[in-house]
Amino acid sequence: MDVSVTSREHGPRTIIEVAGEIDVYTAHGLREKLAELIDSQHRDLLVDLRGVGFMDSTGLGVLVGALKRVRGFGGNLQLVIAQEKVLKVFRITALDQVFVIHESLEDALA
């Protein structure tokens, strides 16, 4: 299964909506989109992973890399995760301690 990555502006924030599976074969699409946004001065990113059914360590690496990069510019990257099996990957790796994770887009935007 492929991954779909789209973005839109919501006030000062950029929402990146991701759907599909993020793995070694598809993670490059997410990596390229995040790099493109960060390169074009987007510094307040919200990655909406509600449409993601599976994520492997490659996907985690993409998100960690983007977080480090945007923080280097004084920015912020937060996540929205609704799928328990995706959230479990963040808990197991203790990345739920690194990222700000919201249960819904409404919570994240409040």
C-alpha positions in Angstrom: 0.0 0.0 0.0 1.2 3.5 -0.8 1.2 6.5 1.4 -0.6 9.8 0.6 0.8 13.0 2.0 -0.9 16.4 1.6 -0.6 19.7 3.5 -2.7 22.7 4.2 -2.4 25.9 6.2 -4.4 26.5 9.3 -3.5 29.9 10.6 0.2 29.9 11.4 0.3 26.1 11.4 0.8 23.7 8.6 -1.2 20.5 8.8 0.4 17.5 7.1 -2.2 14.8 6.5 -0.8 11.3 6.0 -2.8 8.2 5.0 -1.7 4.6 4.2 1.2 2.7 5.5 4.6 4.2 6.3 7.4 1.7 5.9 10.8 1.3 4.2 9.1 1.4 0.8 6.9 4.5 1.3 8.6 6.7 3.9 10.5 8.7 1.3 7.2 10.4 0.3 6.7 11.6 3.8 10.4 12.6 4.2 10.3 14.6 1.0 7.1 16.5 1.9 8.4 17.4 5.4 11.8 18.5 4.0 10.0 20.6 1.4 7.9 22.3 4.0 10.8 22.9 6.4 12.9 24.3 3.5 10.2 26.7 2.6 10.1 28.3 6.1 7.2 26.3 7.6 8.1 26.0 11.3 4.9 25.0 13.1 4.0 21.6 11.8 1.2 19.3 12.8 1.5 15.8 11.3 -2.0 14.1 11.2 -1.4 10.4 11.3 -5.1 9.4 11.8 -5.2 7.8 8.4 -2.1 5.7 9.0 -2.7 2.0 9.7 0.9 0.9 10.0 4.3 2.5 10.7 7.7 0.8 11.0 11.0 2.1 12.3 11.7 3.9 9.0 8.6 6.1 9.5 9.7 6.8 13.0 13.1 7.8 11.8 11.6 10.2 9.3 9.5 11.9 12.0 12.5 12.1 14.4 14.7 13.6 11.7 12.0 16.2 10.8 11.5 17.1 14.5 15.3 17.7 15.0 15.5 19.7 11.8 12.5 22.0 12.6 13.6 22.4 16.2 17.0 23.5 14.8 15.1 26.5 13.3 13.2 27.2 16.5 10.1 25.5 15.2 7.8 22.8 16.4 6.4 19.5 15.2 3.5 17.7 16.8 1.5 14.6 16.0 -2.1 13.5 15.9 -2.4 9.7 16.4 -5.8 7.9 16.7 -4.8 4.3 15.9 -3.8 2.4 19.0 -1.4 0.2 17.0 0.5 3.2 15.7 0.5 4.9 19.1 1.9 1.6 20.6 5.0 2.0 18.4 5.7 5.4 19.9 5.2 4.1 23.4 7.4 1.0 22.9 10.2 3.2 21.6 9.6 5.9 24.3 9.1 8.5 21.5 5.8 9.4 23.2 8.2 11.2 25.6 9.8 13.1 22.7 6.8 14.1 20.6 3.7 16.0 21.7 0.9 13.6 20.6 -2.7 14.5 20.4 -5.7 12.1 20.1 -7.6 14.3 17.7 -7.1 17.2 15.3 -9.5 19.3 17.3 -7.4 18.8 20.5 -4.2 19.7 18.6 -5.7 22.9 17.1 -7.3 24.1 20.4 
